[in-house]
Amino acid sequence: MNQKKTIVMKYLVLSILGVIAILQIASGKNDFGVGLLAGLIIAGTALGIKNRRLGKMLEKGMNPYDERVWMIAGKASYASMRIFAITCALIVLAGSIWGPAVQVNPYDLLGICLSVLILLYVICYYYYNRKM
């Protein structure tokens, strides 16, 4: 995927979360909706700053992902953990929105699993960073 497609996908996800925030505010859950909307504004601003910085680096002919992120041994583990973490985060988000209506609450367990997975990722990242 090239950079423009990645940017479009990120802004698409942010817009979907914006729709969820507006629906939460409209349904009367103002605290959650406003918090989600504030997080969206912060994330969108940070994403814009990052994309502008990466664009400037690409214009200069530099590869911003040369040695920092894409290590040989960590590439596959990075992608799989990222996909798993995003999937778990979306499940936790959906459970926190529609969980009380379902009357089953496995979302606390998913949150704990997500935090353990992120801790595992940080440990693996520092291990591969030191090893390579």
Residue frames as qw, qx, qy, qz and C-alpha x, y, z in Angstrom:
[[0.000, 0.892, 0.453, 0.000, 0.00, 0.00, 0.00],
 [0.422, 0.409, -0.044, 0.807, 1.42, 3.38, -0.88],
 [0.175, -0.132, -0.454, 0.864, 1.40, 6.43, 1.37],
 [0.338, -0.088, -0.146, -0.926, -1.72, 8.06, -0.09],
 [0.653, -0.255, -0.628, -0.338, -3.84, 4.93, 0.35],
 [0.497, -0.215, -0.674, 0.503, -2.62, 4.58, 3.93],
 [0.015, 0.043, 0.237, -0.970, -3.55, 8.17, 4.69],
 [0.512, -0.166, -0.372, -0.757, -7.02, 7.68, 3.17],
 [0.651, -0.258, -0.713, -0.018, -7.57, 4.54, 5.27],
 [0.334, -0.166, -0.567, 0.734, -6.52, 6.33, 8.46],
 [0.212, 0.019, 0.066, -0.975, -8.86, 9.24, 7.82],
 [0.587, -0.198, -0.588, -0.519, -11.66, 6.78, 6.93],
 [0.550, -0.282, -0.728, 0.298, -11.26, 5.07, 10.32],
 [0.127, -0.147, -0.367, 0.910, -11.26, 8.46, 12.05],
 [0.382, -0.088, -0.233, -0.890, -14.45, 9.46, 10.23],
 [0.619, -0.275, -0.704, -0.213, -16.17, 6.20, 11.23],
 [0.424, -0.282, -0.625, 0.592, -15.22, 6.87, 14.85],
 [0.075, 0.021, 0.072, -0.994, -16.58, 10.41, 14.42],
 [0.536, -0.233, -0.495, -0.642, -19.93, 9.00, 13.31],
 [0.602, -0.320, -0.711, 0.175, -19.96, 6.71, 16.36],
 [0.243, -0.160, -0.416, 0.861, -19.20, 9.72, 18.60],
 [0.294, -0.083, -0.153, -0.940, -22.04, 11.74, 17.08],
 [0.622, -0.279, -0.636, -0.361, -24.44, 8.80, 17.48],
 [0.505, -0.273, -0.669, 0.472, -23.43, 8.47, 21.13],
 [0.021, -0.093, -0.226, 0.969, -24.05, 12.17, 21.75],
 [0.451, -0.139, -0.377, -0.797, -27.40, 11.95, 19.96],
 [0.647, -0.288, -0.694, -0.131, -28.44, 8.93, 22.05],
 [0.526, -0.793, -0.046, -0.305, -27.73, 10.75, 25.31],
 [0.858, -0.320, -0.029, 0.400, -24.33, 9.32, 26.24],
 [0.198, 0.969, -0.078, 0.127, -22.69, 12.74, 26.19],
 [0.485, -0.740, 0.448, 0.127, -19.61, 11.89, 28.26],
 [0.741, -0.044, 0.591, 0.316, -18.48, 9.03, 26.04],
 [0.557, 0.709, 0.354, 0.249, -19.34, 10.86, 22.82],
 [0.025, 0.987, -0.149, 0.060, -17.54, 14.06, 23.78],
 [0.577, -0.590, 0.529, 0.196, -14.51, 12.10, 25.00],
 [0.736, 0.205, 0.559, 0.322, -14.38, 10.14, 21.76],
 [0.393, 0.875, 0.200, 0.202, -14.77, 13.34, 19.75],
 [0.219, -0.922, 0.313, 0.065, -11.95, 15.04, 21.68],
 [0.679, -0.314, 0.604, 0.275, -9.71, 12.02, 21.11],
 [0.665, 0.533, 0.454, 0.261, -10.57, 12.14, 17.43],
 [0.184, 0.979, -0.034, 0.081, -9.56, 15.78, 17.15],
 [0.410, -0.747, 0.503, 0.142, -6.25, 15.08, 18.88],
 [0.730, -0.023, 0.630, 0.264, -5.58, 11.98, 16.76],
 [0.567, 0.732, 0.326, 0.191, -6.46, 13.81, 13.54],
 [0.001, 0.975, -0.221, -0.007, -4.14, 16.69, 14.42],
 [0.540, -0.545, 0.613, 0.189, -1.29, 14.33, 15.28],
 [0.740, 0.275, 0.570, 0.227, -1.89, 12.37, 12.07],
 [0.415, 0.894, 0.127, 0.110, -1.77, 15.55, 10.00],
 [0.196, -0.884, 0.416, 0.078, 1.48, 16.67, 11.61],
 [0.668, -0.271, 0.662, 0.202, 3.04, 13.24, 11.07],
 [0.693, 0.518, 0.462, 0.195, 1.93, 13.07, 7.43],
 [0.231, 0.969, -0.076, 0.034, 3.31, 16.54, 6.75],
 [0.375, -0.731, 0.556, 0.123, 6.67, 15.61, 8.32],
 [0.719, -0.002, 0.663, 0.209, 6.85, 12.34, 6.37],
 [0.577, 0.758, 0.290, 0.095, 5.95, 14.17, 3.15],
 [0.034, 0.951, -0.304, -0.050, 8.80, 16.61, 3.66],
 [0.535, -0.479, 0.676, 0.166, 11.21, 13.74, 4.27],
 [0.723, 0.318, 0.589, 0.171, 10.05, 11.96, 1.10],
 [0.400, 0.914, 0.061, 0.006, 10.46, 15.17, -0.92],
 [0.158, -0.838, 0.513, 0.100, 14.08, 15.34, 0.21],
 [0.691, 0.397, -0.594, -0.113, 14.60, 11.78, -1.01],
 [0.115, -0.364, 0.821, -0.424, 14.94, 10.25, 2.46],
 [0.607, -0.231, -0.718, -0.252, 13.29, 7.01, 3.47],
 [0.384, -0.566, 0.324, -0.654, 11.65, 7.65, 6.86],
 [0.915, -0.249, 0.167, -0.270, 11.18, 3.94, 7.56],
 [0.568, 0.584, -0.578, 0.047, 14.69, 2.86, 6.60],
 [0.454, 0.210, -0.786, 0.364, 16.25, 1.57, 9.79],
 [0.295, -0.264, 0.470, -0.789, 13.84, 2.53, 12.53],
 [0.733, 0.001, 0.288, -0.616, 10.80, 0.39, 12.00],
 [0.915, 0.289, -0.134, -0.247, 11.27, -2.26, 9.34],
 [0.268, -0.568, 0.778, 0.009, 13.84, -4.62, 10.81],
 [0.440, 0.232, -0.797, -0.342, 14.40, -7.93, 9.09],
 [0.234, -0.106, -0.945, 0.203, 13.39, -10.23, 11.95],
 [0.104, 0.328, 0.602, -0.721, 10.68, -7.98, 13.40],
 [0.278, 0.079, -0.375, -0.881, 8.68, -7.21, 10.27],
 [0.468, -0.237, -0.780, -0.340, 6.36, -10.21, 10.42],
 [0.347, -0.403, -0.725, 0.438, 5.84, -10.03, 14.18],
 [0.014, 0.230, 0.141, -0.963, 5.18, -6.30, 14.02],
 [0.379, -0.048, -0.476, -0.792, 2.47, -6.70, 11.37],
 [0.499, -0.303, -0.801, -0.130, 0.73, -9.62, 13.08],
 [0.288, -0.383, -0.613, 0.627, 0.72, -8.00, 16.50],
 [0.106, 0.150, -0.027, -0.983, -0.53, -4.74, 15.05],
 [0.455, -0.170, -0.613, -0.623, -3.43, -6.45, 13.29],
 [0.492, -0.361, -0.777, 0.153, -4.30, -8.40, 16.44],
 [0.202, -0.296, -0.427, 0.830, -4.07, -5.30, 18.64],
 [0.248, 0.034, -0.203, -0.947, -6.29, -3.24, 16.35],
 [0.510, -0.250, -0.721, -0.397, -8.85, -6.04, 16.14],
 [0.434, -0.385, -0.709, 0.402, -8.96, -6.41, 19.93],
 [0.065, -0.210, -0.215, 0.952, -9.21, -2.65, 20.37],
 [0.371, -0.096, -0.416, -0.825, -12.18, -2.50, 17.98],
 [0.537, -0.340, -0.766, -0.098, -13.87, -5.36, 19.85],
 [0.323, -0.352, -0.553, 0.682, -13.32, -3.55, 23.17],
 [0.105, 0.096, -0.052, -0.989, -14.65, -0.32, 21.66],
 [0.482, -0.209, -0.588, -0.615, -17.75, -2.04, 20.27],
 [0.524, -0.350, -0.755, 0.182, -18.27, -3.81, 23.58],
 [0.192, -0.276, -0.415, 0.845, -18.04, -0.59, 25.54],
 [0.275, 0.011, -0.222, -0.935, -20.62, 1.01, 23.26],
 [0.695, -0.118, -0.390, -0.593, -23.14, -1.80, 22.94],
 [0.312, 0.152, -0.888, 0.300, -22.05, -4.02, 25.86],
 [0.285, 0.018, 0.624, -0.727, -24.74, -3.20, 28.41],
 [0.714, 0.190, -0.082, -0.669, -27.47, -4.21, 25.96],
 [0.636, 0.258, -0.713, -0.144, -25.89, -7.63, 25.41],
 [0.756, -0.540, 0.163, -0.332, -25.71, -8.53, 29.13],
 [0.943, -0.052, -0.010, 0.328, -22.42, -10.42, 28.59],
 [0.051, -0.973, 0.226, 0.018, -19.21, -8.67, 29.61],
 [0.909, -0.046, 0.121, 0.396, -16.10, -10.37, 28.19],
 [0.388, 0.844, -0.024, 0.369, -14.68, -6.96, 27.29],
 [0.429, -0.833, 0.344, -0.069, -12.71, -6.60, 30.51],
 [0.840, -0.180, 0.451, 0.243, -10.87, -9.79, 29.64],
 [0.665, 0.599, 0.227, 0.384, -10.23, -8.50, 26.12],
 [0.001, -0.961, 0.154, -0.229, -8.84, -5.28, 27.57],
 [0.640, -0.618, 0.451, 0.077, -6.46, -7.24, 29.78],
 [0.834, 0.164, 0.419, 0.318, -5.40, -9.39, 26.80],
 [0.437, 0.837, 0.091, 0.317, -4.83, -6.25, 24.76],
 [0.232, -0.913, 0.314, -0.114, -2.62, -4.71, 27.45],
 [0.774, -0.344, 0.499, 0.183, -0.63, -7.93, 27.75],
 [0.755, 0.467, 0.328, 0.324, -0.20, -8.04, 23.98],
 [0.216, 0.936, -0.085, 0.266, 1.04, -4.44, 23.88],
 [0.506, -0.744, 0.436, 0.003, 3.46, -5.20, 26.73],
 [0.845, -0.002, 0.471, 0.252, 4.68, -8.24, 24.77],
 [0.581, 0.735, 0.166, 0.308, 5.14, -6.08, 21.70],
 [0.081, -0.950, 0.261, -0.150, 7.20, -3.51, 23.63],
 [0.693, -0.500, 0.508, 0.107, 9.41, -6.25, 25.07],
 [0.807, 0.273, 0.428, 0.303, 9.93, -7.83, 21.63],
 [0.373, 0.900, 0.039, 0.222, 10.62, -4.46, 20.07],
 [0.243, -0.877, 0.410, -0.061, 13.37, -3.63, 22.56],
 [0.799, -0.238, 0.528, 0.160, 14.79, -7.15, 22.26],
 [0.731, 0.488, 0.343, 0.331, 15.03, -6.99, 18.46],
 [0.155, 0.969, -0.076, 0.176, 16.27, -3.41, 18.63],
 [0.443, -0.747, 0.495, 0.039, 19.13, -4.41, 20.93],
 [0.817, -0.042, 0.542, 0.193, 19.89, -7.61, 19.03],
 [0.627, 0.555, 0.340, 0.429, 20.06, -5.97, 15.62]]
